[in-house]
Amino acid sequence: MTPISVTEFVDVAAKPAVRGFLHTPAAINGDSLALTHGAGANCKSNLLTLLSNAFAEAGFTVLRYDLPFRQARSFGPPSPATAEGDREGIRRALEILKSKTSGRIFAGGHSYGGRQTTMLIAERPDLVSGLLLLSYPLHPPRKPEQLRTAHFSKLTQPALFVHGARDPFGTLQEMRSGLDLIPARHDLLEVEGAGHELLPRKATSELPARIVAAFEKFMK
């Protein structure tokens, strides 16, 4: 593992602003990852913090950031009216990473953040070399008929999905069926016993390192 530094990051040069934390390894591998949060959290979530550290220890430059809806208010879920602005915030975060690194740029997020990332990349595949989706919200809990897969057929960049076996937003079998709609290379990392959060609020585990190892192998 390489030593890392974590610094608060703010860029207000353009709208929407990008705010979060930059994880910089002492020995960079040239690749970078923009990682954002779900509807009920922010970029300080336990999962994103531990995962960003794990990626940085593997040599990635990681930007862990808040979506515009969370910058606008510190609690509460996003509304459909803010989704386009959130996707613009993702695009801005990727633009910032592009100016800081020389290698491949990856994008990802937990739940809502991952969904909005896939929607952006379905329209702008040139922005990234691949995707990391944590607990993709395939459908609302107890509403399996309301699938959020309309854009999957337009995904042309490789994508690794990480999903808990107890996630109410989609069973593992539902996820496998949904991912069959994606024409790009994709894979599903299954996490036994995990729910939608993947990691409890204060827990530590081997899962972040497992995700990094799976992602590096998948993107080779």
Beta strands, then each sheet from edge to edge (+ up, - down):
strand 1: 4-11
strand 2: 18-25
strand 3: 32-36
strand 4: 61-66
strand 5: 105-110
strand 6: 130-134
strand 7: 159-164
strand 8: 186-191
sheet 1: 1+ 2- 4+ 3+ 5+ 6+ 7+ 8+
end
